[in-house]
Amino acid sequence: MQKLLNEWRAYLKESSISGKPAFLLFHFPSKKLHWVETDIASASKTPEDNTLPKGKIVKSWTATSGKPTIPALDPEPENVDDYIPYGIAAALKDMPYKGPLPPGLYYTRDPEDMPWYWKNKFGNMINRHIITRAYKYVDAAKRFTNWRGGKAAWGQWRVWLEPNNADVGKRSGFTIHGGKIWGSSGCIDLTNQILDFKSDYMAYTKKYGSHMSLYSVYDPLPEDFGKAARIQT
């Protein structure tokens, strides 16, 4: 019986999406964050032209970036603007606090759990209604140094995105985070899926001891992308 249990645990570990080299792909038009399995070289390289490595999509999360088109902040992801007129993607670096995330290559870094004192109802209320209002008087460069807005804005976990071959101009403070409603000021928003993503991300970084690369893409994906059956690991 113990042998069977050990074999089953080994099978589960082997079949985990966190067990193979991978990179993240944020595809803005389809509102998806994909987990893409690839080979070790492709997972860690930094292509100068931001060309997507070959890979196999093994998991996807609904994801948005940018402000909702409805002032009332309708909680449905399809109400976050997904129309980027031709040529404007190159100008996203000049759109601070409006989003969405500029195209290009990023590294993930510094994952953070929300401090316990913001998770409880009282602390979250203070964060949302007092600190958030006070922050409008704080220099813009310091606005993303804590959890202003509380769980409704961030969820309980986030991971930072460091531009690498992504032209972001003077913008900064990009993360992957959760929250209560769809939409962000330039981050990738997963709402209530963030803890599921955290589980896979933390398992991956623990195994490989390094960041994950993330590609932000606005163009249509090649028809055969993500369907490769043979990935050398």
C-alpha positions in Angstrom: 0.0 0.0 0.0 2.8 2.4 0.9 4.5 1.7 -2.4 1.3 2.5 -4.3 0.9 5.8 -2.4 4.5 6.7 -3.1 4.0 6.0 -6.8 0.8 8.0 -6.9 2.6 11.0 -5.2 5.4 10.7 -7.7 2.9 10.7 -10.6 1.1 13.8 -9.2 4.4 15.6 -8.8 5.6 14.7 -12.3 2.3 15.8 -13.9 2.3 19.1 -12.1 2.6 22.1 -14.4 5.1 23.5 -12.0 7.5 20.6 -12.7 8.8 21.6 -16.1 10.6 24.7 -17.5 8.0 27.3 -18.5 7.3 30.9 -19.2 4.2 33.1 -18.7 2.3 34.7 -21.6 -0.2 37.5 -21.1 -2.2 37.8 -24.3 -4.1 41.0 -24.1 -6.6 40.5 -26.9 -7.9 37.2 -25.5 -7.7 38.3 -21.9 -5.6 35.3 -20.9 -2.5 34.6 -18.8 -1.0 31.3 -20.1 1.4 28.9 -18.5 3.6 27.7 -21.3 5.9 24.7 -20.9 9.1 24.9 -22.9 12.8 23.8 -22.6 15.3 25.1 -20.1 17.1 27.3 -22.6 13.9 29.0 -23.8 12.6 29.5 -20.3 15.7 31.5 -19.3 16.9 33.2 -22.5 16.3 36.9 -23.3 15.7 37.3 -27.0 16.5 40.7 -28.3 13.5 40.8 -30.6 11.0 39.6 -27.9 10.2 36.6 -30.1 8.1 34.0 -28.3 9.9 30.7 -27.7 8.1 27.6 -28.8 6.0 26.0 -26.1 2.9 24.1 -25.1 0.1 25.9 -23.2 -0.8 23.7 -20.3 -3.0 26.1 -18.2 -4.7 29.4 -18.6 -6.3 32.0 -16.4 -8.7 34.8 -17.3 -6.7 38.0 -17.0 -7.2 41.7 -17.7 -5.1 44.8 -17.7 -6.3 48.4 -17.9 -9.3 50.3 -16.8 -12.9 49.1 -17.2 -14.9 50.8 -19.8 -17.9 51.1 -17.5 -17.6 53.8 -14.7 -19.5 51.6 -12.3 -16.7 49.0 -12.5 -18.8 46.1 -13.8 -17.2 42.9 -12.4 -17.2 41.1 -15.7 -13.8 40.8 -17.5 -15.4 41.5 -20.9 -16.1 45.0 -19.7 -12.5 45.8 -19.4 -11.4 47.6 -22.6 -9.8 45.1 -25.0 -9.7 47.4 -28.0 -6.3 48.8 -28.8 -6.4 50.9 -32.0 -3.6 50.2 -34.5 -0.3 51.8 -33.4 -1.4 52.7 -29.9 0.4 49.7 -28.3 3.7 51.5 -28.9 2.3 54.5 -26.9 1.3 52.6 -23.8 4.5 53.8 -22.1 3.0 57.3 -22.1 -0.2 56.1 -20.3 0.6 55.9 -16.6 -2.2 54.8 -14.3 -4.4 54.0 -17.2 -2.9 50.8 -18.5 -2.8 48.3 -19.8 0.6 46.6 -19.4 2.9 47.6 -22.3 4.0 44.8 -24.7 7.4 43.1 -24.4 9.4 40.9 -22.1 9.4 41.0 -18.2 10.9 39.1 -15.3 8.8 38.2 -12.3 10.4 39.1 -8.9 9.7 39.5 -5.2 6.4 37.7 -4.6 4.6 39.1 -1.6 1.8 37.9 0.7 -0.5 40.6 2.0 0.4 41.4 5.6 -1.9 39.8 8.2 -3.0 43.2 9.5 -4.6 44.1 6.2 -6.3 40.8 5.8 -8.7 41.2 8.7 -11.9 43.2 8.2 -11.0 46.1 10.4 -7.5 46.5 8.9 -8.8 46.2 5.4 -11.4 49.0 6.1 -8.6 51.3 7.3 -6.4 50.6 4.3 -9.2 51.2 1.8 -10.9 54.2 3.3 -8.1 56.1 5.1 -4.7 55.2 3.6 -6.0 55.1 0.0 -7.5 58.6 0.3 -4.3 59.9 2.0 -2.2 58.5 -0.9 -3.5 61.0 -3.4 -1.2 63.5 -1.7 1.9 61.2 -1.9 4.4 61.4 -4.7 3.4 59.1 -7.6 6.7 57.2 -7.4 5.8 56.0 -3.9 2.2 55.0 -4.6 2.9 51.3 -5.2 5.1 50.7 -2.1 2.3 49.1 0.0 -1.2 47.6 -0.3 -3.3 50.7 -0.7 -6.9 49.7 -1.6 -6.7 46.5 0.5 -7.9 43.1 -0.6 -10.4 44.6 -3.0 -7.6 46.1 -5.0 -4.8 43.5 -4.7 -6.2 40.3 -3.4 -4.0 38.5 -0.8 -0.8 38.0 -3.0 1.1 39.7 -5.8 4.3 39.2 -7.7 6.2 42.2 -9.3 7.1 42.5 -13.0 10.5 43.9 -13.9 10.7 45.2 -17.5 13.3 43.5 -19.7 13.3 44.4 -23.4 9.8 46.0 -22.7 9.6 49.7 -23.5 7.7 51.1 -20.5 8.9 54.7 -20.7 8.6 56.3 -17.2 6.0 53.8 -16.0 6.7 51.3 -13.2 5.0 49.4 -10.4 3.7 46.5 -12.5 2.5 43.3 -10.8 0.3 40.2 -11.2 -2.3 40.5 -8.5 -5.8 39.6 -7.5 -8.7 41.7 -6.2 -12.5 42.0 -6.1 -13.3 43.4 -9.5 -11.7 43.2 -12.9 -9.4 46.0 -14.1 -6.2 47.6 -13.0 -3.9 50.7 -13.5 -1.5 48.7 -15.7 -1.0 45.5 -13.8 -2.3 42.0 -14.7 -5.4 41.3 -12.7 -6.5 37.7 -12.0 -9.1 38.6 -9.3 -10.1 35.5 -7.3 -7.7 33.2 -9.3 -4.6 34.7 -7.7 -4.1 32.1 -5.0 -4.4 29.3 -7.6 -1.7 31.1 -9.7 0.4 31.6 -6.5 0.4 27.9 -5.8 1.9 27.1 -9.3 4.2 30.0 -9.3 5.8 29.3 -5.9 6.2 25.6 -6.6 8.0 26.5 -9.9 10.4 29.1 -8.3 11.1 26.8 -5.4 12.2 24.0 -7.9 14.2 26.2 -10.2 15.4 28.8 -7.8 14.8 31.6 -10.3 12.3 34.1 -11.7 9.9 33.3 -14.5 9.8 35.3 -17.7 6.6 36.9 -18.8 5.7 38.0 -22.4 3.0 40.7 -22.8 1.6 40.3 -26.4 -0.9 42.3 -28.3 -0.6 40.7 -31.7 -2.6 37.6 -32.7 -0.8 34.4 -31.8 0.4 32.0 -34.5 -2.2 29.4 -35.2 0.1 26.6 -34.1 1.4 28.3 -31.0 0.9 26.5 -27.7 0.0 23.2 -29.4 3.4 21.6 -29.7 3.3 18.1 -28.4 7.1 17.5 -28.1 9.0 19.9 -25.8 12.5 18.9 -24.9 13.0 19.3 -21.2 
